[in-house]
């Protein structure tokens, strides 16, 4: 019985790490690649009147980070429910 519980804990932790790595990869791409490395290319385009590269480096990465926080909460609630570790809302 303990082995199944240990396997569930390991699977839950792997799923949590995988989710964090994917979200960090998106954040890295948006903030570092789009905001620094590809800024010259992206500045050819305009977004809300601003050069796209400038927008990513000044605003876009922050907006994406906030969106990623909400995505993380939503996905972790689903993982918690899937693995039976959901916190009680009654507390």
mmCIF file as gemmi writes it, N, C-alpha and C atoms, coordinates in Angstrom:
data_model
loop_
_atom_site.group_PDB
_atom_site.id
_atom_site.type_symbol
_atom_site.label_atom_id
_atom_site.label_alt_id
_atom_site.label_comp_id
_atom_site.label_asym_id
_atom_site.label_entity_id
_atom_site.label_seq_id
_atom_site.pdbx_PDB_ins_code
_atom_site.Cartn_x
_atom_site.Cartn_y
_atom_site.Cartn_z
_atom_site.occupancy
_atom_site.B_iso_or_equiv
_atom_site.pdbx_formal_charge
_atom_site.auth_seq_id
_atom_site.auth_asym_id
_atom_site.pdbx_PDB_model_num
ATOM 1 N N . UNK Axp A 1 ? 0.829 -1.198 0 1 0 ? 1 A 1
ATOM 2 C CA . UNK Axp A 1 ? 0 0 0 1 0 ? 1 A 1
ATOM 3 C C . UNK Axp A 1 ? 0.866 1.252 0 1 0 ? 1 A 1
ATOM 4 N N . UNK Axp A 2 ? 1.943 1.243 0.773 1 0 ? 2 A 1
ATOM 5 C CA . UNK Axp A 2 ? 2.83 2.392 0.849 1 0 ? 2 A 1
ATOM 6 C C . UNK Axp A 2 ? 3.52 2.669 -0.479 1 0 ? 2 A 1
ATOM 7 N N . UNK Axp A 3 ? 3.778 1.61 -1.248 1 0 ? 3 A 1
ATOM 8 C CA . UNK Axp A 3 ? 4.454 1.783 -2.529 1 0 ? 3 A 1
ATOM 9 C C . UNK Axp A 3 ? 3.59 2.569 -3.509 1 0 ? 3 A 1
ATOM 10 N N . UNK Axp A 4 ? 2.291 2.284 -3.53 1 0 ? 4 A 1
ATOM 11 C CA . UNK Axp A 4 ? 1.383 3.028 -4.411 1 0 ? 4 A 1
ATOM 12 C C . UNK Axp A 4 ? 1.34 4.49 -4.017 1 0 ? 4 A 1
ATOM 13 N N . UNK Axp A 5 ? 1.327 4.748 -2.709 1 0 ? 5 A 1
ATOM 14 C CA . UNK Axp A 5 ? 1.302 6.123 -2.233 1 0 ? 5 A 1
ATOM 15 C C . UNK Axp A 5 ? 2.593 6.843 -2.617 1 0 ? 5 A 1
ATOM 16 N N . UNK Axp A 6 ? 3.718 6.143 -2.491 1 0 ? 6 A 1
ATOM 17 C CA . UNK Axp A 6 ? 4.994 6.73 -2.88 1 0 ? 6 A 1
ATOM 18 C C . UNK Axp A 6 ? 5.035 7.003 -4.383 1 0 ? 6 A 1
ATOM 19 N N . UNK Axp A 7 ? 4.503 6.086 -5.172 1 0 ? 7 A 1
ATOM 20 C CA . UNK Axp A 7 ? 4.455 6.287 -6.62 1 0 ? 7 A 1
ATOM 21 C C . UNK Axp A 7 ? 3.571 7.479 -6.982 1 0 ? 7 A 1
ATOM 22 N N . UNK Axp A 8 ? 2.438 7.623 -6.281 1 0 ? 8 A 1
ATOM 23 C CA . UNK Axp A 8 ? 1.552 8.76 -6.527 1 0 ? 8 A 1
ATOM 24 C C . UNK Axp A 8 ? 2.236 10.079 -6.175 1 0 ? 8 A 1
ATOM 25 N N . UNK Axp A 9 ? 2.978 10.08 -5.057 1 0 ? 9 A 1
ATOM 26 C CA . UNK Axp A 9 ? 3.701 11.289 -4.664 1 0 ? 9 A 1
ATOM 27 C C . UNK Axp A 9 ? 4.758 11.652 -5.702 1 0 ? 9 A 1
ATOM 28 N N . UNK Axp A 10 ? 5.461 10.645 -6.192 1 0 ? 10 A 1
ATOM 29 C CA . UNK Axp A 10 ? 6.491 10.899 -7.206 1 0 ? 10 A 1
ATOM 30 C C . UNK Axp A 10 ? 5.869 11.375 -8.518 1 0 ? 10 A 1
ATOM 31 N N . UNK Axp A 11 ? 4.751 10.791 -8.899 1 0 ? 11 A 1
ATOM 32 C CA . UNK Axp A 11 ? 4.071 11.203 -10.13 1 0 ? 11 A 1
ATOM 33 C C . UNK Axp A 11 ? 3.552 12.631 -9.992 1 0 ? 11 A 1
ATOM 34 N N . UNK Axp A 12 ? 3.011 12.952 -8.829 1 0 ? 12 A 1
ATOM 35 C CA . UNK Axp A 12 ? 2.514 14.312 -8.576 1 0 ? 12 A 1
ATOM 36 C C . UNK Axp A 12 ? 3.668 15.31 -8.652 1 0 ? 12 A 1
ATOM 37 N N . UNK Axp A 13 ? 4.79 14.978 -8.024 1 0 ? 13 A 1
ATOM 38 C CA . UNK Axp A 13 ? 5.939 15.874 -8.024 1 0 ? 13 A 1
ATOM 39 C C . UNK Axp A 13 ? 6.513 16.038 -9.438 1 0 ? 13 A 1
ATOM 40 N N . UNK Axp A 14 ? 6.568 14.947 -10.207 1 0 ? 14 A 1
ATOM 41 C CA . UNK Axp A 14 ? 7.037 15.027 -11.598 1 0 ? 14 A 1
ATOM 42 C C . UNK Axp A 14 ? 6.12 15.919 -12.43 1 0 ? 14 A 1
ATOM 43 N N . UNK Axp A 15 ? 4.825 15.767 -12.252 1 0 ? 15 A 1
ATOM 44 C CA . UNK Axp A 15 ? 3.869 16.595 -12.989 1 0 ? 15 A 1
ATOM 45 C C . UNK Axp A 15 ? 4.016 18.065 -12.599 1 0 ? 15 A 1
ATOM 46 N N . UNK Axp A 16 ? 4.236 18.322 -11.316 1 0 ? 16 A 1
ATOM 47 C CA . UNK Axp A 16 ? 4.443 19.684 -10.836 1 0 ? 16 A 1
ATOM 48 C C . UNK Axp A 16 ? 5.717 20.28 -11.435 1 0 ? 16 A 1
ATOM 49 N N . UNK Axp A 17 ? 6.805 19.543 -11.422 1 0 ? 17 A 1
ATOM 50 C CA . UNK Axp A 17 ? 8.064 20.021 -11.995 1 0 ? 17 A 1
ATOM 51 C C . UNK Axp A 17 ? 7.941 20.254 -13.497 1 0 ? 17 A 1
ATOM 52 N N . UNK Axp A 18 ? 7.264 19.352 -14.189 1 0 ? 18 A 1
ATOM 53 C CA . UNK Axp A 18 ? 7.086 19.497 -15.632 1 0 ? 18 A 1
ATOM 54 C C . UNK Axp A 18 ? 6.296 20.78 -15.938 1 0 ? 18 A 1
ATOM 55 N N . UNK Axp A 19 ? 5.246 21.024 -15.18 1 0 ? 19 A 1
ATOM 56 C CA . UNK Axp A 19 ? 4.45 22.23 -15.363 1 0 ? 19 A 1
ATOM 57 C C . UNK Axp A 19 ? 5.3 23.474 -15.121 1 0 ? 19 A 1
ATOM 58 N N . UNK Axp A 20 ? 6.067 23.486 -14.032 1 0 ? 20 A 1
ATOM 59 C CA . UNK Axp A 20 ? 6.913 24.638 -13.743 1 0 ? 20 A 1
ATOM 60 C C . UNK Axp A 20 ? 7.952 24.862 -14.835 1 0 ? 20 A 1
ATOM 61 N N . UNK Axp A 21 ? 8.562 23.803 -15.322 1 0 ? 21 A 1
ATOM 62 C CA . UNK Axp A 21 ? 9.556 23.947 -16.383 1 0 ? 21 A 1
ATOM 63 C C . UNK Axp A 21 ? 8.949 24.48 -17.667 1 0 ? 21 A 1
ATOM 64 N N . UNK Axp A 22 ? 7.764 24.026 -18.016 1 0 ? 22 A 1
ATOM 65 C CA . UNK Axp A 22 ? 7.109 24.519 -19.229 1 0 ? 22 A 1
ATOM 66 C C . UNK Axp A 22 ? 6.757 26.004 -19.098 1 0 ? 22 A 1
ATOM 67 N N . UNK Axp A 23 ? 6.232 26.387 -17.95 1 0 ? 23 A 1
ATOM 68 C CA . UNK Axp A 23 ? 5.866 27.785 -17.748 1 0 ? 23 A 1
ATOM 69 C C . UNK Axp A 23 ? 7.102 28.681 -17.685 1 0 ? 23 A 1
ATOM 70 N N . UNK Axp A 24 ? 8.166 28.19 -17.078 1 0 ? 24 A 1
ATOM 71 C CA . UNK Axp A 24 ? 9.42 28.961 -17.058 1 0 ? 24 A 1
ATOM 72 C C . UNK Axp A 24 ? 10.017 29.08 -18.457 1 0 ? 24 A 1
ATOM 73 N N . UNK Axp A 25 ? 9.866 28.053 -19.278 1 0 ? 25 A 1
ATOM 74 C CA . UNK Axp A 25 ? 10.348 28.116 -20.654 1 0 ? 25 A 1
ATOM 75 C C . UNK Axp A 25 ? 9.59 29.182 -21.445 1 0 ? 25 A 1
ATOM 76 N N . UNK Axp A 26 ? 8.28 29.261 -21.245 1 0 ? 26 A 1
ATOM 77 C CA . UNK Axp A 26 ? 7.485 30.292 -21.918 1 0 ? 26 A 1
ATOM 78 C C . UNK Axp A 26 ? 7.929 31.668 -21.445 1 0 ? 26 A 1
ATOM 79 N N . UNK Axp A 27 ? 8.096 31.819 -20.133 1 0 ? 27 A 1
ATOM 80 C CA . UNK Axp A 27 ? 8.521 33.104 -19.587 1 0 ? 27 A 1
ATOM 81 C C . UNK Axp A 27 ? 9.9 33.494 -20.111 1 0 ? 27 A 1
ATOM 82 N N . UNK Axp A 28 ? 10.836 32.539 -20.152 1 0 ? 28 A 1
ATOM 83 C CA . UNK Axp A 28 ? 12.171 32.795 -20.686 1 0 ? 28 A 1
ATOM 84 C C . UNK Axp A 28 ? 12.085 33.24 -22.139 1 0 ? 28 A 1
ATOM 85 N N . UNK Axp A 29 ? 11.283 32.553 -22.936 1 0 ? 29 A 1
ATOM 86 C CA . UNK Axp A 29 ? 11.165 32.89 -24.35 1 0 ? 29 A 1
ATOM 87 C C . UNK Axp A 29 ? 10.624 34.31 -24.521 1 0 ? 29 A 1
ATOM 88 N N . UNK Axp A 30 ? 9.568 34.624 -23.79 1 0 ? 30 A 1
ATOM 89 C CA . UNK Axp A 30 ? 8.945 35.938 -23.942 1 0 ? 30 A 1
ATOM 90 C C . UNK Axp A 30 ? 9.856 37.049 -23.414 1 0 ? 30 A 1
ATOM 91 N N . UNK Axp A 31 ? 10.446 36.856 -22.244 1 0 ? 31 A 1
ATOM 92 C CA . UNK Axp A 31 ? 11.227 37.931 -21.638 1 0 ? 31 A 1
ATOM 93 C C . UNK Axp A 31 ? 12.626 38.041 -22.228 1 0 ? 31 A 1
ATOM 94 N N . UNK Axp A 32 ? 13.319 36.929 -22.439 1 0 ? 32 A 1
ATOM 95 C CA . UNK Axp A 32 ? 14.707 36.99 -22.886 1 0 ? 32 A 1
ATOM 96 C C . UNK Axp A 32 ? 14.815 36.985 -24.406 1 0 ? 32 A 1
ATOM 97 N N . UNK Axp A 33 ? 14.159 36.034 -25.043 1 0 ? 33 A 1
ATOM 98 C CA . UNK Axp A 33 ? 14.28 35.933 -26.499 1 0 ? 33 A 1
ATOM 99 C C . UNK Axp A 33 ? 13.554 37.086 -27.177 1 0 ? 33 A 1
ATOM 100 N N . UNK Axp A 34 ? 12.272 37.272 -26.847 1 0 ? 34 A 1
ATOM 101 C CA . UNK Axp A 34 ? 11.501 38.338 -27.51 1 0 ? 34 A 1
ATOM 102 C C . UNK Axp A 34 ? 11.899 39.728 -27.011 1 0 ? 34 A 1
ATOM 103 N N . UNK Axp A 35 ? 12.246 39.837 -25.744 1 0 ? 35 A 1
ATOM 104 C CA . UNK Axp A 35 ? 12.553 41.14 -25.171 1 0 ? 35 A 1
ATOM 105 C C . UNK Axp A 35 ? 13.985 41.586 -25.332 1 0 ? 35 A 1
ATOM 106 N N . UNK Axp A 36 ? 14.912 40.659 -25.652 1 0 ? 36 A 1
ATOM 107 C CA . UNK Axp A 36 ? 16.329 41.029 -25.764 1 0 ? 36 A 1
ATOM 108 C C . UNK Axp A 36 ? 16.928 40.562 -27.088 1 0 ? 36 A 1
ATOM 109 N N . UNK Axp A 37 ? 16.898 39.257 -27.337 1 0 ? 37 A 1
ATOM 110 C CA . UNK Axp A 37 ? 17.603 38.714 -28.495 1 0 ? 37 A 1
ATOM 111 C C . UNK Axp A 37 ? 16.936 39.06 -29.827 1 0 ? 37 A 1
ATOM 112 N N . UNK Axp A 38 ? 15.633 39.033 -29.884 1 0 ? 38 A 1
ATOM 113 C CA . UNK Axp A 38 ? 14.925 39.243 -31.148 1 0 ? 38 A 1
ATOM 114 C C . UNK Axp A 38 ? 14.325 40.64 -31.25 1 0 ? 38 A 1
ATOM 115 N N . UNK Axp A 39 ? 14.815 41.557 -30.424 1 0 ? 39 A 1
ATOM 116 C CA . UNK Axp A 39 ? 14.192 42.881 -30.373 1 0 ? 39 A 1
ATOM 117 C C . UNK Axp A 39 ? 14.31 43.627 -31.701 1 0 ? 39 A 1
ATOM 118 N N . UNK Axp A 40 ? 15.438 43.503 -32.377 1 0 ? 40 A 1
ATOM 119 C CA . UNK Axp A 40 ? 15.603 44.214 -33.653 1 0 ? 40 A 1
ATOM 120 C C . UNK Axp A 40 ? 14.623 43.708 -34.701 1 0 ? 40 A 1
ATOM 121 N N . UNK Axp A 41 ? 14.451 42.4 -34.755 1 0 ? 41 A 1
ATOM 122 C CA . UNK Axp A 41 ? 13.49 41.838 -35.705 1 0 ? 41 A 1
ATOM 123 C C . UNK Axp A 41 ? 12.065 42.24 -35.35 1 0 ? 41 A 1
ATOM 124 N N . UNK Axp A 42 ? 11.711 42.138 -34.069 1 0 ? 42 A 1
ATOM 125 C CA . UNK Axp A 42 ? 10.344 42.443 -33.639 1 0 ? 42 A 1
ATOM 126 C C . UNK Axp A 42 ? 10.002 43.923 -33.762 1 0 ? 42 A 1
ATOM 127 N N . UNK Axp A 43 ? 11.014 44.785 -33.736 1 0 ? 43 A 1
ATOM 128 C CA . UNK Axp A 43 ? 10.751 46.223 -33.85 1 0 ? 43 A 1
ATOM 129 C C . UNK Axp A 43 ? 10.253 46.619 -35.237 1 0 ? 43 A 1
ATOM 130 N N . UNK Axp A 44 ? 10.272 45.715 -36.179 1 0 ? 44 A 1
ATOM 131 C CA . UNK Axp A 44 ? 9.706 45.984 -37.499 1 0 ? 44 A 1
ATOM 132 C C . UNK Axp A 44 ? 8.18 46.07 -37.443 1 0 ? 44 A 1
ATOM 133 N N . UNK Axp A 45 ? 7.6 45.483 -36.415 1 0 ? 45 A 1
ATOM 134 C CA . UNK Axp A 45 ? 6.144 45.412 -36.293 1 0 ? 45 A 1
ATOM 135 C C . UNK Axp A 45 ? 5.68 46.352 -35.183 1 0 ? 45 A 1
ATOM 136 N N . UNK Axp A 46 ? 4.443 46.773 -35.27 1 0 ? 46 A 1
ATOM 137 C CA . UNK Axp A 46 ? 3.876 47.671 -34.259 1 0 ? 46 A 1
ATOM 138 C C . UNK Axp A 46 ? 2.729 46.974 -33.526 1 0 ? 46 A 1
ATOM 139 N N . UNK Axp A 47 ? 2.615 47.291 -32.225 1 0 ? 47 A 1
ATOM 140 C CA . UNK Axp A 47 ? 1.57 46.736 -31.373 1 0 ? 47 A 1
ATOM 141 C C . UNK Axp A 47 ? 1.059 47.87 -30.496 1 0 ? 47 A 1
ATOM 142 N N . UNK Axp A 48 ? -0.206 48.25 -30.661 1 0 ? 48 A 1
ATOM 143 C CA . UNK Axp A 48 ? -0.793 49.381 -29.947 1 0 ? 48 A 1
ATOM 144 C C . UNK Axp A 48 ? 0.03 50.658 -30.127 1 0 ? 48 A 1
ATOM 145 N N . UNK Axp A 49 ? 0.59 50.842 -31.318 1 0 ? 49 A 1
ATOM 146 C CA . UNK Axp A 49 ? 1.349 52.045 -31.62 1 0 ? 49 A 1
ATOM 147 C C . UNK Axp A 49 ? 2.815 52 -31.219 1 0 ? 49 A 1
ATOM 148 N N . UNK Axp A 50 ? 3.254 50.935 -30.562 1 0 ? 50 A 1
ATOM 149 C CA . UNK Axp A 50 ? 4.646 50.816 -30.123 1 0 ? 50 A 1
ATOM 150 C C . UNK Axp A 50 ? 5.349 49.738 -30.934 1 0 ? 50 A 1
ATOM 151 N N . UNK Axp A 51 ? 6.655 49.863 -31.038 1 0 ? 51 A 1
ATOM 152 C CA . UNK Axp A 51 ? 7.425 48.813 -31.692 1 0 ? 51 A 1
ATOM 153 C C . UNK Axp A 51 ? 7.274 47.538 -30.854 1 0 ? 51 A 1
ATOM 154 N N . UNK Axp A 52 ? 7.077 46.417 -31.53 1 0 ? 52 A 1
ATOM 155 C CA . UNK Axp A 52 ? 6.777 45.165 -30.83 1 0 ? 52 A 1
ATOM 156 C C . UNK Axp A 52 ? 7.912 44.728 -29.908 1 0 ? 52 A 1
ATOM 157 N N . UNK Axp A 53 ? 9.146 44.87 -30.331 1 0 ? 53 A 1
ATOM 158 C CA . UNK Axp A 53 ? 10.278 44.507 -29.47 1 0 ? 53 A 1
ATOM 159 C C . UNK Axp A 53 ? 10.325 45.344 -28.214 1 0 ? 53 A 1
ATOM 160 N N . UNK Axp A 54 ? 10.094 46.635 -28.362 1 0 ? 54 A 1
ATOM 161 C CA . UNK Axp A 54 ? 10.044 47.529 -27.203 1 0 ? 54 A 1
ATOM 162 C C . UNK Axp A 54 ? 8.895 47.12 -26.282 1 0 ? 54 A 1
ATOM 163 N N . UNK Axp A 55 ? 7.736 46.814 -26.873 1 0 ? 55 A 1
ATOM 164 C CA . UNK Axp A 55 ? 6.582 46.433 -26.064 1 0 ? 55 A 1
ATOM 165 C C . UNK Axp A 55 ? 6.878 45.175 -25.253 1 0 ? 55 A 1
ATOM 166 N N . UNK Axp A 56 ? 7.503 44.166 -25.898 1 0 ? 56 A 1
ATOM 167 C CA . UNK Axp A 56 ? 7.832 42.937 -25.165 1 0 ? 56 A 1
ATOM 168 C C . UNK Axp A 56 ? 8.801 43.219 -24.028 1 0 ? 56 A 1
ATOM 169 N N . UNK Axp A 57 ? 9.797 44.035 -24.274 1 0 ? 57 A 1
ATOM 170 C CA . UNK Axp A 57 ? 10.79 44.272 -23.228 1 0 ? 57 A 1
ATOM 171 C C . UNK Axp A 57 ? 10.245 45.128 -22.095 1 0 ? 57 A 1
ATOM 172 N N . UNK Axp A 58 ? 9.263 45.984 -22.374 1 0 ? 58 A 1
ATOM 173 C CA . UNK Axp A 58 ? 8.745 46.872 -21.34 1 0 ? 58 A 1
ATOM 174 C C . UNK Axp A 58 ? 7.447 46.385 -20.691 1 0 ? 58 A 1
ATOM 175 N N . UNK Axp A 59 ? 6.548 45.807 -21.462 1 0 ? 59 A 1
ATOM 176 C CA . UNK Axp A 59 ? 5.237 45.444 -20.947 1 0 ? 59 A 1
ATOM 177 C C . UNK Axp A 59 ? 4.887 43.975 -21.125 1 0 ? 59 A 1
ATOM 178 N N . UNK Axp A 60 ? 5.173 43.451 -22.296 1 0 ? 60 A 1
ATOM 179 C CA . UNK Axp A 60 ? 4.719 42.11 -22.662 1 0 ? 60 A 1
ATOM 180 C C . UNK Axp A 60 ? 5.173 41.02 -21.727 1 0 ? 60 A 1
ATOM 181 N N . UNK Axp A 61 ? 6.454 41.069 -21.318 1 0 ? 61 A 1
ATOM 182 C CA . UNK Axp A 61 ? 6.948 40.016 -20.44 1 0 ? 61 A 1
ATOM 183 C C . UNK Axp A 61 ? 6.26 40.062 -19.076 1 0 ? 61 A 1
ATOM 184 N N . UNK Axp A 62 ? 5.911 41.25 -18.62 1 0 ? 62 A 1
ATOM 185 C CA . UNK Axp A 62 ? 5.207 41.372 -17.338 1 0 ? 62 A 1
ATOM 186 C C . UNK Axp A 62 ? 3.795 40.806 -17.461 1 0 ? 62 A 1
ATOM 187 N N . UNK Axp A 63 ? 3.105 41.159 -18.54 1 0 ? 63 A 1
ATOM 188 C CA . UNK Axp A 63 ? 1.754 40.636 -18.754 1 0 ? 63 A 1
ATOM 189 C C . UNK Axp A 63 ? 1.763 39.112 -18.865 1 0 ? 63 A 1
ATOM 190 N N . UNK Axp A 64 ? 2.725 38.597 -19.615 1 0 ? 64 A 1
ATOM 191 C CA . UNK Axp A 64 ? 2.815 37.139 -19.776 1 0 ? 64 A 1
ATOM 192 C C . UNK Axp A 64 ? 3.101 36.485 -18.438 1 0 ? 64 A 1
ATOM 193 N N . UNK Axp A 65 ? 3.966 37.081 -17.615 1 0 ? 65 A 1
ATOM 194 C CA . UNK Axp A 65 ? 4.268 36.528 -16.3 1 0 ? 65 A 1
ATOM 195 C C . UNK Axp A 65 ? 3.011 36.442 -15.441 1 0 ? 65 A 1
ATOM 196 N N . UNK Axp A 66 ? 2.197 37.483 -15.428 1 0 ? 66 A 1
ATOM 197 C CA . UNK Axp A 66 ? 0.959 37.475 -14.641 1 0 ? 66 A 1
ATOM 198 C C . UNK Axp A 66 ? 0.003 36.409 -15.173 1 0 ? 66 A 1
ATOM 199 N N . UNK Axp A 67 ? -0.105 36.286 -16.483 1 0 ? 67 A 1
ATOM 200 C CA . UNK Axp A 67 ? -0.951 35.243 -17.078 1 0 ? 67 A 1
ATOM 201 C C . UNK Axp A 67 ? -0.442 33.866 -16.684 1 0 ? 67 A 1
ATOM 202 N N . UNK Axp A 68 ? 0.883 33.676 -16.674 1 0 ? 68 A 1
ATOM 203 C CA . UNK Axp A 68 ? 1.46 32.38 -16.292 1 0 ? 68 A 1
ATOM 204 C C . UNK Axp A 68 ? 1.161 32.032 -14.841 1 0 ? 68 A 1
ATOM 205 N N . UNK Axp A 69 ? 1.072 33.023 -13.979 1 0 ? 69 A 1
ATOM 206 C CA . UNK Axp A 69 ? 0.697 32.765 -12.58 1 0 ? 69 A 1
ATOM 207 C C . UNK Axp A 69 ? -0.7 32.166 -12.52 1 0 ? 69 A 1
ATOM 208 N N . UNK Axp A 70 ? -1.639 32.755 -13.259 1 0 ? 70 A 1
ATOM 209 C CA . UNK Axp A 70 ? -3.006 32.238 -13.269 1 0 ? 70 A 1
ATOM 210 C C . UNK Axp A 70 ? -3.073 30.847 -13.905 1 0 ? 70 A 1
ATOM 211 N N . UNK Axp A 71 ? -2.294 30.621 -14.954 1 0 ? 71 A 1
ATOM 212 C CA . UNK Axp A 71 ? -2.246 29.295 -15.586 1 0 ? 71 A 1
ATOM 213 C C . UNK Axp A 71 ? -1.703 28.271 -14.591 1 0 ? 71 A 1
ATOM 214 N N . UNK Axp A 72 ? -0.656 28.646 -13.852 1 0 ? 72 A 1
ATOM 215 C CA . UNK Axp A 72 ? -0.08 27.729 -12.859 1 0 ? 72 A 1
ATOM 216 C C . UNK Axp A 72 ? -1.104 27.363 -11.79 1 0 ? 72 A 1
ATOM 217 N N . UNK Axp A 73 ? -1.825 28.342 -11.277 1 0 ? 73 A 1
ATOM 218 C CA . UNK Axp A 73 ? -2.845 28.078 -10.245 1 0 ? 73 A 1
ATOM 219 C C . UNK Axp A 73 ? -3.918 27.151 -10.796 1 0 ? 73 A 1
ATOM 220 N N . UNK Axp A 74 ? -4.406 27.438 -12.001 1 0 ? 74 A 1
ATOM 221 C CA . UNK Axp A 74 ? -5.453 26.623 -12.618 1 0 ? 74 A 1
ATOM 222 C C . UNK Axp A 74 ? -4.976 25.186 -12.824 1 0 ? 74 A 1
ATOM 223 N N . UNK Axp A 75 ? -3.762 25.02 -13.382 1 0 ? 75 A 1
ATOM 224 C CA . UNK Axp A 75 ? -3.25 23.673 -13.642 1 0 ? 75 A 1
ATOM 225 C C . UNK Axp A 75 ? -2.934 22.936 -12.335 1 0 ? 75 A 1
ATOM 226 N N . UNK Axp A 76 ? -2.427 23.629 -11.326 1 0 ? 76 A 1
ATOM 227 C CA . UNK Axp A 76 ? -2.122 22.964 -10.06 1 0 ? 76 A 1
ATOM 228 C C . UNK Axp A 76 ? -3.399 22.525 -9.349 1 0 ? 76 A 1
ATOM 229 N N . UNK Axp A 77 ? -4.459 23.304 -9.459 1 0 ? 77 A 1
ATOM 230 C CA . UNK Axp A 77 ? -5.732 22.866 -8.881 1 0 ? 77 A 1
ATOM 231 C C . UNK Axp A 77 ? -6.212 21.584 -9.555 1 0 ? 77 A 1
ATOM 232 N N . UNK Axp A 78 ? -6.022 21.494 -10.859 1 0 ? 78 A 1
ATOM 233 C CA . UNK Axp A 78 ? -6.397 20.265 -11.573 1 0 ? 78 A 1
ATOM 234 C C . UNK Axp A 78 ? -5.511 19.095 -11.154 1 0 ? 78 A 1
ATOM 235 N N . UNK Axp A 79 ? -4.203 19.335 -11.002 1 0 ? 79 A 1
ATOM 236 C CA . UNK Axp A 79 ? -3.293 18.276 -10.541 1 0 ? 79 A 1
ATOM 237 C C . UNK Axp A 79 ? -3.635 17.841 -9.125 1 0 ? 79 A 1
ATOM 238 N N . UNK Axp A 80 ? -3.915 18.806 -8.249 1 0 ? 80 A 1
ATOM 239 C CA . UNK Axp A 80 ? -4.285 18.472 -6.865 1 0 ? 80 A 1
ATOM 240 C C . UNK Axp A 80 ? -5.513 17.568 -6.837 1 0 ? 80 A 1
ATOM 241 N N . UNK Axp A 81 ? -6.481 17.904 -7.658 1 0 ? 81 A 1
ATOM 242 C CA . UNK Axp A 81 ? -7.708 17.098 -7.714 1 0 ? 81 A 1
ATOM 243 C C . UNK Axp A 81 ? -7.418 15.712 -8.286 1 0 ? 81 A 1
ATOM 244 N N . UNK Axp A 82 ? -6.587 15.659 -9.323 1 0 ? 82 A 1
ATOM 245 C CA . UNK Axp A 82 ? -6.257 14.385 -9.96 1 0 ? 82 A 1
ATOM 246 C C . UNK Axp A 82 ? -5.537 13.437 -9.01 1 0 ? 82 A 1
ATOM 247 N N . UNK Axp A 83 ? -4.63 13.984 -8.176 1 0 ? 83 A 1
ATOM 248 C CA . UNK Axp A 83 ? -3.842 13.142 -7.276 1 0 ? 83 A 1
ATOM 249 C C . UNK Axp A 83 ? -4.409 13.105 -5.854 1 0 ? 83 A 1
ATOM 250 N N . UNK Axp A 84 ? -5.556 13.711 -5.641 1 0 ? 84 A 1
ATOM 251 C CA . UNK Axp A 84 ? -6.217 13.621 -4.34 1 0 ? 84 A 1
ATOM 252 C C . UNK Axp A 84 ? -5.536 14.399 -3.234 1 0 ? 84 A 1
ATOM 253 N N . UNK Axp A 85 ? -4.875 15.475 -3.57 1 0 ? 85 A 1
ATOM 254 C CA . UNK Axp A 85 ? -4.219 16.292 -2.551 1 0 ? 85 A 1
ATOM 255 C C . UNK Axp A 85 ? -4.814 17.702 -2.493 1 0 ? 85 A 1
ATOM 256 N N . UNK Axp A 86 ? -6.02 17.818 -2.995 1 0 ? 86 A 1
ATOM 257 C CA . UNK Axp A 86 ? -6.69 19.113 -3.031 1 0 ? 86 A 1
ATOM 258 C C . UNK Axp A 86 ? -6.976 19.59 -1.619 1 0 ? 86 A 1
ATOM 259 N N . UNK Axp A 87 ? -6.729 20.878 -1.396 1 0 ? 87 A 1
ATOM 260 C CA . UNK Axp A 87 ? -6.994 21.472 -0.089 1 0 ? 87 A 1
ATOM 261 C C . UNK Axp A 87 ? -8.494 21.687 0.05 1 0 ? 87 A 1
ATOM 262 N N . UNK Axp A 88 ? -8.976 21.561 1.287 1 0 ? 88 A 1
ATOM 263 C CA . UNK Axp A 88 ? -10.398 21.781 1.542 1 0 ? 88 A 1
ATOM 264 C C . UNK Axp A 88 ? -10.697 23.275 1.478 1 0 ? 88 A 1
ATOM 265 N N . UNK Axp A 89 ? -11.796 23.614 0.821 1 0 ? 89 A 1
ATOM 266 C CA . UNK Axp A 89 ? -12.214 25.005 0.734 1 0 ? 89 A 1
ATOM 267 C C . UNK Axp A 89 ? -12.971 25.447 1.971 1 0 ? 89 A 1
ATOM 268 N N . UNK Axp A 90 ? -13.301 24.507 2.865 1 0 ? 90 A 1
ATOM 269 C CA . UNK Axp A 90 ? -14.09 24.81 4.057 1 0 ? 90 A 1
ATOM 270 C C . UNK Axp A 90 ? -13.27 25.474 5.142 1 0 ? 90 A 1
ATOM 271 N N . UNK Axp A 91 ? -11.964 25.331 5.079 1 0 ? 91 A 1
ATOM 272 C CA . UNK Axp A 91 ? -11.099 25.824 6.166 1 0 ? 91 A 1
ATOM 273 C C . UNK Axp A 91 ? -11.033 27.311 6.189 1 0 ? 91 A 1
